[in-house]
């Protein structure tokens, strides 16, 4: 059976390229380089595209693959908030990388849902411009208007730190996301404006109160691009069954995060994590959401993934494990990309 292309809910390629030199380091993607994702690996693994995150890193926070996270329990403090001007500089640099990669033919930015399968059919990588943490969005939303015109179609109000819009969950195990207040007044306005514009709101990294505030104020499907089942791994980053049920009620979507610390029952960040662990999460997510509302949100170039996958070129191993597990061709295609196209059509409109 021909394996379906995978469209994925989250990667951190743009941050990786920026750190390697920005516009001077595009060859790392075009010709192949270090890390999880580049064009040769994408072709080898059947990677059809995904959400390319624009993410402003904190100056002082520890990376998630720190030694502290390798030996649970752990509780990393939330980093400080980042100012708008500092965030804008980084965000514009990363968006410029995405636009230049499109110019060079390394990918094509999808601005409508129907473009995604069209781009993949052309054997090109379909990219959604996504912002992970809204520090670069001013409270008057002027930058949101400009970024939308450039192609932004997905936005997470927070990463795991506070913004003027809401509060993120800490990297904490064991824990849940019930760690404080929800969206601010600015956050409620942001959700409503994104709904009006056709910018999808991403629930990953939001705390629990913020999740329920989005559910209360948004008219669109609830979507978490890269989160897992809290019932199987008690990380603050994962979603409870109550949250999964709410996502199902709105005909929303969850992308399975490949980060081993969010997959494992013991919360350890350990590449020696069998693919069966991922399949258990897929089964649980489908048991709460149904088979039309689950996909992938790998966190490539932003997390430690199972060694059996390794990087994007290892995706055929995941598809084989899914088939061996009993997923038929129709379900495999839904999980690999059709479910993402469906929910984006509902979020963005036609």
SEMARMI-103205 format. One record per residue: z, x, y of N, C-alpha, C in turn; chain. Coordinates in Angstrom, 3 decimals. Example, Ala and Ser with C-alpha at 12.3 -4.5 7.8 and 13.67 -1.06 7.14 Angstrom:
2
7.800/13.190/-5.690/7.800/12.300/-4.500/7.800/13.200/-3.300/A
7.080/12.850/-2.250/7.140/13.670/-1.060/7.870/12.900/0.030/A
***
This chain:
350
0.000/0.834/-1.189/0.000/0.000/0.000/0.000/0.874/1.246/A
-0.880/0.537/2.199/-0.900/1.257/3.459/0.366/0.947/4.227/A
1.057/1.981/4.669/2.331/1.776/5.354/2.101/1.359/6.804/A
2.798/0.324/7.285/2.606/-0.134/8.665/3.154/0.876/9.667/A
2.541/0.923/10.839/3.043/1.764/11.915/4.405/1.260/12.374/A
5.226/2.191/12.824/6.558/1.849/13.319/6.561/1.880/14.838/A
6.993/0.750/15.418/7.266/0.675/16.848/8.776/0.646/16.997/A
9.302/1.504/17.862/10.717/1.848/17.822/11.414/1.518/19.137/A
12.666/1.096/19.055/13.390/0.604/20.211/13.986/1.630/21.144/A
14.006/2.932/20.778/14.636/3.885/21.690/14.333/5.328/21.294/A
13.921/6.125/22.274/13.899/7.584/22.115/14.233/8.240/23.446/A
14.638/9.502/23.370/15.019/10.279/24.554/14.065/11.448/24.796/A
12.798/11.250/24.470/11.812/12.306/24.658/11.740/12.765/26.114/A
11.765/11.838/27.072/11.555/12.208/28.475/12.649/13.140/28.968/A
13.886/12.909/28.560/14.968/13.822/28.914/14.734/15.189/28.285/A
14.294/15.211/27.028/14.034/16.488/26.352/12.962/17.287/27.102/A
11.866/16.623/27.478/10.784/17.313/28.183/11.264/17.772/29.558/A
12.034/16.924/30.239/12.547/17.317/31.553/13.407/18.568/31.450/A
14.284/18.600/30.462/15.156/19.762/30.295/14.378/21.015/29.916/A
13.218/20.831/29.277/12.398/21.985/28.881/11.505/22.486/30.004/A
11.494/21.783/31.143/10.662/22.228/32.258/9.881/21.124/32.933/A
10.005/19.902/32.448/9.330/18.781/33.090/7.825/18.844/32.921/A
7.093/18.707/34.020/5.632/18.652/33.953/5.027/19.940/33.399/A
5.777/21.038/33.473/5.266/22.302/32.923/5.480/22.410/31.419/A
6.180/21.436/30.825/6.508/21.506/29.392/5.839/20.401/28.595/A
4.781/19.792/29.121/4.135/18.680/28.423/3.516/19.107/27.096/A
3.162/20.382/26.968/2.549/20.852/25.717/3.503/20.717/24.539/A
4.821/20.700/24.810/5.784/20.508/23.718/5.554/19.164/23.028/A
5.125/18.177/23.791/4.800/16.873/23.196/3.359/16.827/22.711/A
2.431/17.298/23.499/1.018/17.165/23.170/0.630/17.985/21.946/A
1.170/19.187/21.849/0.756/20.128/20.795/1.805/20.310/19.710/A
3.013/19.848/19.959/4.089/20.006/18.991/5.116/20.992/19.484/A
6.369/20.666/19.293/7.445/21.527/19.755/8.749/21.167/19.088/A
9.863/21.653/19.637/11.169/21.364/19.031/11.558/19.906/19.217/A
12.481/19.454/18.412/12.994/18.106/18.547/12.375/17.124/17.574/A
12.725/15.870/17.754/12.337/14.812/16.818/10.938/14.271/17.037/A
10.496/14.204/18.303/9.291/13.439/18.623/8.291/14.266/19.405/A
7.072/14.336/18.891/5.921/14.864/19.613/4.680/14.236/18.996/A
3.526/14.493/19.580/2.323/13.801/19.144/1.918/14.158/17.710/A
1.921/15.434/17.312/1.591/15.728/15.901/2.558/15.077/14.914/A
3.852/15.099/15.217/4.823/14.460/14.319/4.601/12.950/14.280/A
4.269/12.351/15.436/4.026/10.910/15.481/2.861/10.532/14.578/A
1.796/11.294/14.615/0.639/11.012/13.766/0.988/11.187/12.301/A
1.776/12.213/11.990/2.148/12.467/10.598/3.061/11.381/10.047/A
3.916/10.816/10.906/4.907/9.846/10.438/4.503/8.403/10.569/A
3.338/8.131/11.171/2.957/6.745/11.396/3.810/6.084/12.458/A
4.074/6.832/13.541/4.853/6.320/14.676/3.875/5.710/15.664/A
3.940/4.383/15.829/2.991/3.700/16.689/3.414/3.602/18.135/A
4.679/3.902/18.422/5.157/3.854/19.795/6.576/3.347/19.884/A
7.011/3.069/21.109/8.367/2.585/21.283/8.815/2.617/22.731/A
10.110/2.432/22.914/10.740/2.450/24.220/11.069/3.896/24.590/A
10.483/4.406/25.665/10.725/5.766/26.131/11.745/5.688/27.264/A
12.939/6.208/27.003/14.057/6.013/27.918/14.012/6.971/29.090/A
14.237/6.425/30.275/14.534/7.201/31.475/16.047/7.196/31.598/A
16.651/8.353/31.404/18.111/8.440/31.291/18.619/9.600/32.137/A
19.614/9.326/32.964/20.222/10.334/33.830/21.481/10.852/33.155/A
21.487/12.094/32.686/22.680/12.600/31.990/23.811/12.892/32.967/A
25.021/12.774/32.479/26.188/13.144/33.273/26.330/14.658/33.295/A
26.842/15.172/34.394/26.977/16.622/34.526/28.074/17.179/33.642/A
29.113/16.372/33.398/30.299/16.919/32.743/30.604/16.326/31.379/A
29.886/15.242/30.982/30.309/14.616/29.731/29.800/15.379/28.519/A
30.577/15.331/27.448/30.165/15.973/26.205/29.048/15.168/25.579/A
28.118/15.878/24.946/27.071/15.178/24.213/27.680/14.480/23.005/A
26.977/13.466/22.528/27.523/12.657/21.451/27.618/13.443/20.149/A
26.861/14.538/20.015/26.937/15.310/18.776/27.969/16.429/18.872/A
28.910/16.318/19.816/29.973/17.296/19.938/30.836/17.326/18.673/A
31.559/18.423/18.520/32.429/18.566/17.356/33.460/17.444/17.298/A
33.861/16.915/18.466/34.850/15.829/18.482/34.363/14.619/17.699/A
33.042/14.369/17.720/32.493/13.190/17.074/32.275/13.425/15.580/A
32.303/14.658/15.170/32.059/14.966/13.761/33.281/14.707/12.885/A
34.427/14.540/13.501/35.661/14.410/12.724/36.481/13.245/13.260/A
36.126/11.998/12.877/36.855/10.826/13.367/38.318/10.858/12.919/A
39.201/10.118/13.602/38.911/9.268/14.764/38.639/10.089/16.015/A
37.870/9.505/16.947/37.592/10.179/18.206/37.570/9.146/19.326/A
37.749/9.635/20.533/37.749/8.776/21.713/37.342/9.629/22.902/A
36.050/9.667/23.185/35.547/10.459/24.302/35.728/9.680/25.604/A
36.269/10.319/26.628/36.471/9.600/27.895/35.139/9.224/28.533/A
35.133/8.111/29.246/33.931/7.705/29.968/33.646/8.693/31.092/A
32.407/9.146/31.227/32.065/10.025/32.346/32.133/9.275/33.671/A
32.152/10.049/34.750/32.169/9.455/36.078/30.832/8.785/36.389/A
30.894/7.834/37.309/29.671/7.187/37.791/28.789/8.201/38.511/A
27.485/7.903/38.557/26.508/8.769/39.213/25.936/8.032/40.420/A
25.833/8.726/41.552/25.324/8.114/42.765/23.832/7.838/42.702/A
23.392/6.894/43.528/22.002/6.443/43.506/21.022/7.568/43.828/A
21.283/8.364/44.853/20.336/9.403/45.241/20.175/10.445/44.139/A
21.277/10.867/43.535/21.198/11.838/42.430/20.438/11.246/41.249/A
20.717/9.985/40.947/20.048/9.342/39.816/18.553/9.189/40.074/A
18.177/8.837/41.295/16.770/8.644/41.620/15.959/9.909/41.398/A
16.512/11.054/41.765/15.797/12.317/41.598/15.450/12.555/40.131/A
16.431/12.338/39.263/16.205/12.554/37.829/15.257/11.509/37.267/A
15.461/10.250/37.642/14.633/9.170/37.103/13.172/9.328/37.504/A
12.925/9.709/38.753/11.537/9.891/39.184/10.876/11.042/38.436/A
11.629/12.093/38.175/11.091/13.227/37.423/10.688/12.797/36.015/A
11.537/12.017/35.358/11.222/11.584/33.996/10.076/10.581/33.977/A
10.036/9.684/34.954/8.919/8.729/35.013/7.613/9.479/35.256/A
7.656/10.529/36.054/6.458/11.337/36.287/5.963/11.982/35.002/A
6.892/12.429/34.155/6.506/12.981/32.850/5.778/11.930/32.025/A
6.322/10.708/31.993/5.696/9.629/31.228/4.285/9.337/31.747/A
4.131/9.258/33.063/2.822/8.977/33.647/1.833/10.106/33.375/A
2.308/11.343/33.438/1.418/12.472/33.169/1.014/12.526/31.691/A
1.928/12.182/30.800/1.566/12.126/29.383/0.495/11.074/29.141/A
0.584/9.952/29.853/-0.466/8.941/29.744/-1.792/9.497/30.268/A
-1.748/10.190/31.380/-2.952/10.770/31.972/-3.626/11.748/31.009/A
-2.815/12.493/30.249/-3.353/13.483/29.324/-3.736/12.903/27.970/A
-3.529/11.597/27.778/-3.926/10.957/26.536/-2.919/11.043/25.420/A
-1.680/11.442/25.740/-0.658/11.557/24.703/-0.012/10.246/24.335/A
-0.171/9.249/25.189/0.361/7.913/24.955/-0.288/6.969/25.961/A
-0.015/5.678/25.799/-0.478/4.700/26.777/0.661/3.739/27.064/A
0.970/3.535/28.341/2.070/2.659/28.722/1.642/1.209/28.540/A
2.457/0.455/27.805/2.209/-0.972/27.584/2.967/-1.764/28.637/A
2.238/-2.577/29.385/2.837/-3.408/30.424/2.891/-4.883/30.033/A
2.227/-5.238/28.941/2.307/-6.581/28.365/2.507/-6.421/26.856/A
3.080/-7.445/26.236/3.345/-7.368/24.802/2.061/-7.310/23.989/A
1.047/-8.015/24.427/-0.195/-8.044/23.650/-0.897/-6.693/23.634/A
-0.564/-5.823/24.612/-1.166/-4.491/24.629/-0.652/-3.600/23.503/A
0.561/-3.870/23.013/1.169/-2.962/22.040/0.327/-2.857/20.772/A
0.007/-3.964/20.066/-0.844/-3.818/18.878/-2.250/-3.323/19.209/A
-2.752/-3.631/20.396/-4.075/-3.133/20.778/-4.067/-1.618/20.909/A
-3.041/-1.082/21.535/-2.934/0.375/21.691/-2.759/1.037/20.331/A
-1.894/0.493/19.492/-1.676/1.087/18.171/-2.945/1.035/17.332/A
-3.735/-0.033/17.475/-4.991/-0.135/16.719/-5.984/0.940/17.128/A
-5.823/1.476/18.337/-6.670/2.560/18.818/-6.142/3.928/18.405/A
-5.123/3.929/17.531/-4.481/5.163/17.053/-3.850/5.949/18.198/A
-3.325/5.228/19.178/-2.599/5.842/20.277/-1.138/5.401/20.223/A
-0.272/6.163/20.881/1.143/5.838/20.952/1.363/4.863/22.107/A
1.911/3.686/21.789/2.208/2.675/22.805/3.616/2.917/23.345/A
3.720/3.074/24.653/5.007/3.417/25.271/5.474/2.315/26.199/A
6.735/1.913/26.052/7.381/1.032/27.017/8.274/1.898/27.903/A
8.113/1.763/29.213/8.977/2.457/30.159/10.308/1.709/30.235/A
11.357/2.373/29.820/12.688/1.770/29.718/13.667/2.606/30.526/A
14.607/1.981/31.202/15.642/2.694/31.943/16.987/2.454/31.264/A
17.610/3.537/30.824/18.899/3.463/30.126/20.015/3.796/31.107/A
20.597/2.748/31.688/21.558/2.921/32.765/20.851/2.738/34.101/A
21.364/1.825/34.922/20.635/1.412/36.136/21.107/2.134/37.383/A
21.587/3.366/37.239/22.048/4.119/38.403/20.957/4.308/39.454/A
19.698/4.365/39.025/18.591/4.592/39.963/18.094/3.313/40.620/A
18.720/2.176/40.326/18.352/0.895/40.926/19.319/0.585/42.063/A
18.821/0.451/43.286/19.680/0.142/44.425/20.049/-1.343/44.404/A
21.139/-1.719/45.066/21.597/-3.122/44.997/20.677/-4.115/45.690/A
19.742/-3.633/46.497/18.741/-4.531/47.081/17.511/-4.668/46.191/A
17.477/-3.898/45.085/16.419/-3.953/44.068/15.056/-3.497/44.590/A
15.045/-2.726/45.678/13.773/-2.202/46.174/13.168/-1.214/45.177/A
14.012/-0.353/44.610/13.495/0.595/43.616/13.053/-0.127/42.343/A
13.701/-1.220/42.011/13.278/-2.002/40.843/11.855/-2.503/41.038/A
11.538/-2.979/42.234/10.187/-3.465/42.517/9.154/-2.349/42.350/A
9.464/-1.176/42.862/8.525/-0.052/42.787/8.366/0.416/41.347/A
9.481/0.533/40.631/9.416/0.980/39.244/8.690/-0.030/38.365/A
8.870/-1.311/38.645/8.120/-2.317/37.892/6.622/-2.133/38.113/A
6.223/-1.892/39.346/4.805/-1.677/39.638/4.266/-0.461/38.887/A
5.123/0.546/38.656/4.721/1.742/37.922/4.688/1.524/36.416/A
5.333/0.425/35.941/5.292/0.131/34.515/6.614/-0.144/33.861/A
7.734/-0.079/34.580/9.041/-0.348/33.983/9.097/-1.780/33.449/A
9.499/-1.927/32.169/9.569/-3.262/31.579/10.860/-3.527/30.815/A
11.777/-2.564/30.795/13.032/-2.734/30.054/14.116/-1.943/30.766/A
15.333/-2.528/30.803/16.394/-1.894/31.573/17.752/-2.205/30.949/A
18.543/-1.164/30.743/19.939/-1.335/30.355/20.817/-1.157/31.578/A
21.630/-2.143/31.952/22.448/-2.018/33.165/23.382/-0.815/33.157/A
23.767/-0.365/31.954/24.680/0.775/31.855/24.281/1.653/30.673/A
24.644/2.929/30.776/24.835/3.790/29.610/26.351/3.785/29.399/A
26.889/4.667/28.620/28.336/4.654/28.347/29.117/5.301/29.493/A
29.002/4.661/30.655/29.772/5.018/31.848/29.605/3.852/32.831/A
30.453/3.759/33.846/30.349/2.637/34.779/29.179/2.797/35.748/A
28.616/1.668/36.166/27.655/1.616/37.268/28.104/0.508/38.211/A
27.368/0.311/39.294/27.709/-0.789/40.192/27.402/-2.136/39.547/A
26.775/-2.103/38.373/26.361/-3.336/37.707/27.272/-3.745/36.552/A
28.002/-2.797/35.963/28.830/-3.155/34.818/29.508/-1.943/34.225/A
29.976/-2.102/32.985/30.803/-1.096/32.328/30.266/-0.816/30.926/A
30.143/0.461/30.601/29.680/0.848/29.285/30.822/1.059/28.321/A
30.482/1.052/27.033/31.500/1.331/26.024/31.658/2.838/25.850/A
32.867/3.318/25.577/33.049/4.731/25.282/32.564/5.050/23.872/A
32.351/6.325/23.616/32.106/6.757/22.237/33.473/6.881/21.582/A
33.822/5.854/20.809/35.170/5.729/20.261/35.073/5.164/18.850/A
35.823/5.764/17.929/35.857/5.291/16.541/37.247/5.527/15.980/A
37.844/4.518/15.351/37.371/3.130/15.259/37.717/2.367/16.537/A
36.870/1.416/16.885/37.079/0.619/18.075/36.039/-0.486/18.110/A
36.198/-1.385/19.073/35.125/-2.331/19.350/34.784/-2.219/20.830/A
33.918/-3.087/21.303/33.469/-2.991/22.679/34.306/-3.746/23.681/A
35.472/-4.280/23.256/36.327/-5.063/24.137/37.223/-4.111/24.917/A
36.670/-3.501/25.961/37.378/-2.405/26.630/37.589/-2.643/28.119/A
37.280/-3.846/28.627/37.490/-4.061/30.048/36.608/-5.146/30.616/A
36.471/-5.169/31.948/35.719/-6.243/32.601/34.233/-6.156/32.327/A
33.544/-7.258/32.630/32.119/-7.349/32.339/31.245/-6.977/33.517/A
30.164/-7.722/33.709/29.236/-7.452/34.797/29.919/-7.671/36.144/A
29.522/-6.868/37.117/29.929/-7.102/38.494/29.029/-8.192/39.096/A
29.320/-8.579/40.331/28.432/-9.522/41.006/27.020/-8.956/41.128/A
26.928/-7.656/41.414/25.614/-7.001/41.450/24.939/-7.089/40.084/A
25.734/-6.955/39.021/25.175/-7.010/37.678/24.590/-8.367/37.343/A
25.275/-9.423/37.750/24.762/-10.779/37.526/23.450/-10.956/38.287/A
23.391/-10.464/39.518/22.156/-10.553/40.294/21.033/-9.767/39.632/A
21.367/-8.604/39.079/20.359/-7.777/38.420/19.773/-8.499/37.209/A
20.623/-9.107/36.409/20.147/-9.839/35.234/19.200/-10.959/35.651/A
19.582/-11.707/36.647/18.742/-12.820/37.086/17.414/-12.334/37.649/A
17.435/-11.235/38.410/16.183/-10.722/38.977/15.279/-10.171/37.880/A
15.851/-9.484/36.904/15.031/-8.979/35.799/14.401/-10.133/35.017/A
15.145/-11.195/34.811/14.583/-12.378/34.156/13.374/-12.903/34.933/A
13.507/-12.969/36.245/12.421/-13.479/37.077/11.185/-12.585/37.009/A
11.399/-11.273/36.969/10.288/-10.325/37.009/9.619/-10.126/35.657/A
10.365/-10.363/34.577/9.865/-10.029/33.248/10.242/-8.631/32.827/A
11.457/-8.220/33.195/12.025/-6.943/32.741/13.097/-7.280/31.713/A
12.950/-6.781/30.488/13.901/-7.090/29.429/15.238/-6.401/29.688/A
16.341/-7.119/29.512/17.680/-6.547/29.628/18.122/-6.041/28.260/A
18.548/-4.780/28.220/19.008/-4.157/26.977/20.532/-4.175/26.933/A
21.087/-4.713/25.850/22.532/-4.848/25.694/23.202/-3.623/25.089/A
22.443/-2.689/24.522/23.052/-1.499/23.944/23.797/-0.719/25.036/A
24.982/-0.270/24.721/25.892/0.472/25.602/26.747/-0.428/26.490/A
26.409/-1.704/26.655/27.273/-2.611/27.420/28.569/-2.894/26.656/A
29.657/-3.028/27.392/30.881/-3.451/26.720/30.795/-4.927/26.339/A
31.799/-5.397/25.599/31.712/-6.753/25.053/31.706/-7.808/26.147/A
32.535/-7.633/27.171/32.563/-8.620/28.254/31.212/-8.667/28.970/A
30.584/-7.507/29.150/29.264/-7.472/29.758/28.218/-8.155/28.902/A
28.323/-7.974/27.590/27.430/-8.662/26.660/27.485/-10.166/26.879/A
28.706/-10.711/26.927/28.841/-12.163/27.061/28.420/-12.635/28.448/A
28.569/-11.788/29.453/28.083/-12.153/30.783/26.556/-12.242/30.805/A
25.881/-11.297/30.150/24.418/-11.389/30.056/24.032/-12.663/29.316/A
24.734/-12.944/28.212/24.443/-14.159/27.451/24.611/-15.411/28.316/A
25.556/-15.380/29.231/25.838/-16.534/30.077/24.797/-16.697/31.187/A
24.291/-15.594/31.719/23.459/-15.663/32.919/21.966/-15.458/32.660/A
21.593/-14.913/31.524/20.175/-14.689/31.243/19.564/-15.902/30.553/A
18.316/-16.143/30.857/17.572/-17.230/30.207/16.662/-16.706/29.106/A
16.698/-15.391/28.849/15.785/-14.754/27.910/16.506/-14.394/26.603/A
15.755/-14.046/25.558/16.393/-13.616/24.311/17.313/-12.413/24.541/A
18.438/-12.400/23.847/19.354/-11.262/23.906/18.824/-10.150/23.005/A
18.780/-8.936/23.540/18.186/-7.812/22.811/19.083/-6.583/22.945/A
19.363/-5.946/21.817/20.021/-4.637/21.792/19.048/-3.662/21.145/A
18.535/-2.719/21.909/17.428/-1.888/21.428/17.841/-0.875/20.376/A
19.106/-0.403/20.422/19.517/0.627/19.455/21.014/0.520/19.182/A
21.349/-0.471/18.343/22.740/-0.731/17.968/22.797/-1.157/16.506/A
23.973/-1.007/15.903/24.145/-1.310/14.479/25.246/-2.347/14.265/A
25.581/-2.569/13.001/26.539/-3.608/12.620/27.966/-3.056/12.607/A
28.822/-3.624/13.449/30.217/-3.190/13.509/30.940/-3.463/12.197/A
30.518/-4.475/11.460/31.160/-4.792/10.183/31.022/-3.656/9.181/A
30.011/-2.808/9.346/29.769/-1.702/8.411/30.175/-0.353/8.975/A
30.252/-0.229/10.290/30.666/1.010/10.937/31.376/0.638/12.223/A
32.683/0.870/12.263/33.523/0.324/13.336/33.478/1.176/14.595/A
32.275/1.469/15.050/32.090/2.197/16.306/32.060/1.218/17.467/A
32.592/1.649/18.618/32.530/0.820/19.818/31.089/0.518/20.226/A
30.141/1.339/19.780/28.734/1.151/20.118/28.055/0.064/19.295/A
28.702/-0.402/18.246/28.059/-1.358/17.348/28.427/-2.801/17.690/A
27.664/-3.738/17.137/27.777/-5.154/17.475/28.565/-5.914/16.412/A
29.489/-6.747/16.863/30.257/-7.575/15.943/29.381/-8.705/15.397/A
29.838/-9.323/14.326/29.084/-10.453/13.765/28.973/-11.592/14.777/A
29.997/-11.795/15.592/29.937/-12.840/16.613/28.822/-12.546/17.610/A
28.667/-11.276/17.989/27.585/-10.903/18.899/26.223/-11.065/18.224/A
26.134/-10.666/16.966/24.875/-10.822/16.230/24.486/-12.298/16.142/A
25.458/-13.154/15.910/25.159/-14.591/15.836/24.646/-15.116/17.179/A
25.207/-14.615/18.273/24.739/-15.035/19.596/23.310/-14.576/19.847/A
22.987/-13.366/19.392/21.612/-12.863/19.523/20.661/-13.750/18.729/A
21.074/-14.121/17.527/20.233/-14.994/16.699/19.984/-16.334/17.371/A
21.004/-16.882/18.017/20.870/-18.191/18.666/19.831/-18.186/19.780/A
19.615/-17.020/20.392/18.625/-16.927/21.472/17.275/-16.420/20.973/A
17.133/-16.269/19.642/15.899/-15.723/19.058/15.638/-14.311/19.562/A
16.717/-13.536/19.628/16.647/-12.179/20.164/16.326/-11.129/19.124/A
16.917/-9.931/19.278/16.452/-8.790/18.479/17.488/-7.676/18.519/A
17.608/-6.945/17.399/18.411/-5.725/17.333/17.573/-4.645/16.670/A
17.554/-3.459/17.300/16.894/-2.298/16.714/17.916/-1.392/16.050/A
17.721/-1.097/14.777/18.654/-0.259/14.019/18.672/1.165/14.559/A
19.857/1.614/14.968/20.048/2.972/15.472/20.174/3.935/14.290/A
19.441/5.053/14.330/19.467/6.027/13.233/20.632/7.007/13.354/A
21.384/6.977/14.456/22.485/7.922/14.648/23.507/7.768/13.530/A
23.770/8.847/12.821/24.614/8.753/11.633/26.034/8.312/11.967/A
26.538/8.655/13.157/27.900/8.249/13.532/28.025/6.746/13.686/A
26.905/6.053/13.936/26.926/4.602/14.089/26.490/3.892/12.812/A
26.129/4.667/11.795/25.717/4.119/10.508/26.832/4.186/9.466/A
27.580/5.280/9.494/28.505/5.567/8.407/29.797/4.773/8.534/A
30.335/4.389/7.385/31.610/3.666/7.361/32.740/4.521/7.899/A
32.654/5.860/7.698/33.711/6.758/8.164/33.482/7.238/9.594/A
32.377/6.840/10.230/32.121/7.196/11.616/31.744/8.640/11.867/A
31.501/9.407/10.820/31.191/10.832/10.992/29.744/11.030/11.427/A
29.534/12.044/12.257/28.182/12.465/12.584/27.810/13.543/11.580/A
26.998/13.155/10.595/26.709/14.023/9.457/25.295/13.728/8.983/A
24.426/14.734/9.056/23.033/14.538/8.652/22.908/14.207/7.172/A
23.906/14.561/6.389/23.884/14.258/4.957/24.319/12.805/4.748/A
23.532/11.901/5.285/23.793/10.468/5.194/22.637/9.818/4.452/A
22.869/9.208/3.297/21.760/8.663/2.506/21.083/7.489/3.193/A
19.804/7.313/2.888/19.054/6.215/3.487/19.592/4.851/3.050/A
20.293/4.804/1.923/20.921/3.547/1.505/21.877/3.012/2.577/A
22.478/3.919/3.356/23.370/3.494/4.428/22.602/2.696/5.475/A
21.394/3.132/5.791/20.551/2.406/6.743/20.136/1.054/6.175/A
19.821/1.022/4.884/19.396/-0.220/4.245/20.521/-1.246/4.231/A
21.763/-0.790/4.074/22.890/-1.724/4.117/23.003/-2.363/5.497/A
22.773/-1.565/6.548/22.787/-2.138/7.893/21.633/-3.113/8.083/A
20.441/-2.757/7.621/19.307/-3.681/7.732/19.609/-4.994/7.015/A
20.163/-4.897/5.807/20.499/-6.112/5.064/21.513/-6.960/5.824/A
22.534/-6.309/6.373/23.563/-7.061/7.093/22.979/-7.687/8.356/A
22.205/-6.921/9.096/21.598/-7.468/10.318/20.730/-8.673/9.989/A
19.934/-8.568/8.927/19.081/-9.701/8.563/19.890/-10.887/8.071/A
21.045/-10.632/7.448/21.876/-11.743/6.977/22.422/-12.566/8.143/A
22.600/-11.934/9.318/23.108/-12.643/10.493/21.981/-13.093/11.423/A
20.916/-12.311/11.500/19.864/-12.557/12.483/18.617/-13.199/11.902/A
18.410/-13.030/10.600/17.152/-13.441/10.006/16.144/-12.298/10.049/A
15.121/-12.375/9.226/14.192/-11.258/9.086/13.230/-11.125/10.254/A
13.196/-12.088/11.182/12.293/-12.017/12.333/12.937/-11.365/13.548/A
14.189/-10.923/13.446/14.924/-10.470/14.636/15.541/-9.084/14.452/A
14.990/-8.294/13.540/15.514/-6.961/13.254/14.366/-5.970/13.272/A
14.619/-4.789/13.820/13.626/-3.717/13.824/14.333/-2.383/13.867/A
13.689/-1.407/14.487/14.255/-0.059/14.561/14.498/0.335/16.009/A
15.531/1.146/16.220/15.848/1.729/17.516/16.428/3.109/17.293/A
15.575/4.035/16.881/15.985/5.271/16.219/16.947/6.147/17.019/A
16.758/6.245/18.354/17.477/7.226/19.174/16.977/8.641/18.879/A
15.703/8.777/18.490/15.113/10.106/18.296/15.264/10.940/19.568/A
15.561/12.210/19.374/15.816/13.184/20.434/17.075/12.884/21.225/A
17.903/11.951/20.712/19.160/11.659/21.369/20.330/11.569/20.413/A
20.087/11.818/19.117/21.153/11.642/18.138/20.851/12.455/16.883/A
21.881/12.662/16.072/21.695/13.255/14.746/21.303/12.147/13.781/A
20.130/12.292/13.144/19.619/11.272/12.231/19.725/11.797/10.798/A
19.640/10.919/9.789/19.737/11.384/8.402/18.718/12.460/8.078/A
19.155/13.456/7.328/18.297/14.598/6.994/17.070/14.175/6.201/A
17.171/13.088/5.418/16.014/12.636/4.651/14.879/12.166/5.558/A
15.186/11.820/6.802/14.162/11.504/7.789/13.867/12.734/8.631/A
14.879/13.312/9.230/14.740/14.575/9.939/14.154/14.431/11.327/A
12.948/13.906/11.412/12.286/13.657/12.694/11.236/12.578/12.464/A
10.389/12.338/13.457/9.422/11.248/13.360/8.483/11.411/12.165/A
8.173/12.639/11.812/7.265/12.860/10.682/7.882/12.417/9.361/A
9.208/12.196/9.335/9.879/11.767/8.108/9.981/10.264/7.941/A
9.357/9.493/8.826/9.443/8.035/8.717/8.882/7.466/7.417/A
7.864/8.094/6.785/7.420/7.555/5.494/8.528/7.483/4.449/A
9.519/8.379/4.534/10.634/8.321/3.585/11.440/7.049/3.773/A
11.589/6.613/5.017/12.308/5.373/5.284/11.519/4.178/4.767/A
10.220/4.157/5.013/9.413/3.040/4.514/9.468/2.971/2.986/A
9.393/4.121/2.337/9.460/4.137/0.866/10.802/3.608/0.384/A
11.883/4.009/1.051/13.207/3.512/0.666/13.286/1.999/0.829/A
12.667/1.474/1.859/12.665/0.032/2.087/11.888/-0.691/0.986/A
10.751/-0.132/0.604/9.970/-0.744/-0.475/10.715/-0.672/-1.798/A
11.322/0.487/-2.081/12.094/0.639/-3.313/13.285/-0.311/-3.337/A
13.782/-0.660/-2.167/14.923/-1.572/-2.034/14.524/-3.033/-2.268/A
13.202/-3.281/-2.275/12.722/-4.627/-2.564/12.092/-5.356/-1.398/A
11.943/-4.693/-0.239/11.282/-5.327/0.893/9.785/-5.417/0.599/A
9.221/-6.611/0.725/7.790/-6.750/0.444/6.964/-6.360/1.665/A
5.639/-6.407/1.521/4.745/-5.928/2.572/4.912/-6.714/3.861/A
5.082/-8.030/3.748/5.207/-8.857/4.948/6.488/-8.524/5.713/A
7.599/-8.351/4.995/8.867/-8.024/5.645/8.799/-6.623/6.247/A
8.185/-5.699/5.529/8.064/-4.335/6.028/7.325/-4.319/7.361/A
6.265/-5.081/7.461/5.485/-5.116/8.701/6.285/-5.737/9.841/A
7.067/-6.772/9.536/7.917/-7.364/10.576/8.923/-6.345/11.106/A
9.607/-5.673/10.198/10.637/-4.731/10.606/10.040/-3.525/11.330/A
8.849/-3.120/10.918/8.249/-1.919/11.495/7.712/-2.145/12.907/A
7.117/-3.306/13.180/6.639/-3.510/14.553/6.458/-4.960/14.984/A
6.171/-5.882/14.081/5.844/-7.233/14.529/7.006/-7.932/15.238/A
8.218/-7.663/14.799/9.361/-8.322/15.435/9.540/-7.868/16.884/A
9.280/-6.600/17.147/9.371/-6.125/18.526/8.321/-6.808/19.408/A
7.111/-6.924/18.913/6.064/-7.578/19.706/6.448/-9.028/19.988/A
7.004/-9.698/18.979/7.400/-11.101/19.148/8.440/-11.263/20.246/A
9.498/-10.452/20.215/10.568/-10.647/21.180/10.142/-10.220/22.580/A
9.254/-9.243/22.667/8.762/-8.836/23.983/7.865/-9.889/24.594/A
7.088/-10.574/23.790/6.303/-11.700/24.301/7.229/-12.766/24.889/A
8.336/-13.023/24.198/9.286/-14.026/24.693/10.006/-13.545/25.942/A
10.289/-12.234/26.025/11.015/-11.690/27.178/10.136/-11.550/28.402/A
8.912/-11.089/28.197/8.018/-10.782/29.323/7.120/-11.943/29.703/A
6.894/-12.855/28.788/5.894/-13.903/29.028/4.503/-13.347/28.781/A
3.496/-14.151/29.068/2.122/-13.768/28.774/1.376/-13.298/30.031/A
***
